[in-house]
């Protein structure tokens, strides 16, 4: 999730502010992180890949009866967070294609 936020910080924040009606000359300063976007994207993709490996590939370890990991809700929450993070990273990486549709 942190990787998704970092990858989207240079692009989505100005788009959200612009959508909310915030404008002005200072909004151009929010692109200061743009040169680092490929690095943030690479880190985010590595962590997303590690997350998918952890959730779907790695064998499950035995859990003590009644512990948090023994409940199916923990697995559902982890999968949901992983897919939401993946969606955020995909949105951040493709922003140059879909952002012009909003302004």
Protein Blocks (a to p, Z undefined) as FASTA:
>chain_A
ZZmmmmmmmmmmmmmmmmnopacjklmmmmmmmmmmmmmmmmmmmmmmmmmmmmmmmccd
dddehiaklpmklmmmmmmmmmmmmmmmmmmmmmmmmmmmmZZ
